[in-house]
Amino acid sequence: MANKTYIQSFCTIEENQIKVNGKILFEKEQSLFSDFSKSVYQHFNIDYPKFFKMDNLSKLAFLATELLLEKTENEEQENNTALVFSNKSSSLDTDTKYQSSITDKGSYYPSPAVFVYTLPNICLGEISIRHQLKSENSFFVFAQFNPLFMMNYANILLEKNKATSVLCGWVEYFDEEYKTLLYLVGAEGELEHSEESIKKLYK
Amino acid sequence: MTKEVFITQTNCITPIGFDVATNMKNIDGGVSGIQLHQNTGLMKESFYASQIDDENLNTAFAKVTAATGFSRLEKMMILALDPIIKKANLVLDDRTAFVLSTTKGNITALQNSAIEDNTNAYLHQFAQNIADYFKFKTEPIVISNACVSGVLAISVAKRLIESGMYDDVFIVAGDEISEFVLSGFNSFQAMSNLPCKPYSKNRTGVTLGEAAAAVLVSSNKEGVKVKIIGDGSINDANHISGPSRTGEGLFRSIKSALIEANIEAAAIDYISAHGTATPFNDEMEAIAFNRLQLEKAPVNSLKGYYGHTLGASGLLETVIGIQSVLENKLLATMGFDELGVSQDINVIKENGTKNSRYFLKTASGFGGCNTAVLFEKIN
């Protein structure tokens, strides 16, 4: 690796709590994800009605990104931030919902609005639209978070000038169980972008 | 200096052949895998699809191994990988990665049992089942990026070798026809009522298909088929279920690949495009190619032979594309009649010959994703 890279900011969302750069920004008493995510949306005064059409995985990824990336109001403003996300359950939360809409022939109702979310990379599309990121994006699935892989992949995108920064991490959602860690990697910063530091952030 | 990366082995399992040579022979003879199917277990009405015959699959699998307990798709993918792993004869150590590309994997496992009782619907478990069969030492890397997955896998493999993480990467890509996918595309009214007609005036949508394909991507030049010289995978940032009207993401993906390869668009000899035969996709591709002045480059879609094989399509079409380039062939776009996109593109209508040096593979998919990979034939 030619040049050092750095973690510039990071966000975790789990167990009804949001932390940005290690500081708790929002928490809520025990609640369903639908209530929690709506409270987050309101607390941070997010104004983006499309949010309510998203599936849970996209909502989770969207909220974490919202707290890390600057708003891009101006569509002409270009921002070459790549998205490299991963998780364990792919889109299975929505897959199981979609499957149940076609299993019982008595209540057979396949909906395109549900079907489109039966792909994990749709959350990358949602974020790309929101932040006007016409940039590199890819979604990986691992049994568990893989810091070494994520680090190498982010670094090669930066080294080969495929991106100027990379938003990467873990976005896992299945049946009310969720955890996300997203972190922004670039050429400048203070926290070294190493396997060790990514592991610490994930813990 | 960045490492050079090559494709040295290829294979595919499709309704028109269980190896590359048989697939080439059938394409040459105008044989398509698409047929009319009556199967109420999959769909109430009859439908066109390119499906692998179960009996052929099981017979071929039994010849390779007596192992049992594999799903239909796992069998397809093991059959795709098996000969190239044997031919490569590498020690599968911590310098050898295993990349699996799919959109829905073992989604059919959800039909019969709750996910708590059957973990095979998890993509990492699906990949692990195949990894264990071949005894890979490294954890499988699963790519699930909608319909660009298969070609994105090549780009990812190249980048992992460039990063110094691995020397060799085996890729397998596969998806199968299921009630899940058929009902979904049908709910989008994206299915063609006839075998698909890429880029044609009267195209009405996709025909679905199933296949598995496999390649070896390596830093070792021995037995090289093509060199991978550039890639890009850029989002439209426009819509989650439809392509950009301006082809922005595809345009930028190709640009990114060209800049990396340090060649001009005019140098591209042949494009293996996505060509799903939906009105919007084909139109978008024509616009993107024209923005790059690629309208004269011979272009084909192989969907008329295979249908849209989702996460397999990008890799399958790369495997066939590579073979056609090595044999100095241009393969016809089956199903194409009269150009039905608003801007001129040079759709290959009949099988022909051409000595192509630079070959571009592209794909686009749900979520606004696009991928372009450039290959060079080196003698």
Interface residues (C-beta under 8 A of the other chain):
Chain A: L83 K88 S89 S90 S91 L92 D95 T96 Y98 Q99 I102 T103 P110 S111 P112 F115 V116 T118 L119 P120 N121 I122 L124 G125 E126 S128 I129 H131 Q132 L133 K134 S135 E136 N137 S138 F139 F140 V141 F142 A143 N146 L148 F149 N152 Y153 N155 I156 L157 E159 K160 K162
Chain B: T2 T103 K104 G105 I107 L110 Q111 I115 A121 Y122 L123 H124 Q125 A127 Q128 E139 I141 V142 I143 S144 N145 A146 L152 V156 R159 L160 E162 S163 G164 M165 E179 F180 S183 G184 N186 S187 F188 G232 S233 I234 N235 D236 A237 N238 H239 I240 S241 E248 G249 R252 S256 E260 F366 G367 G368 C369
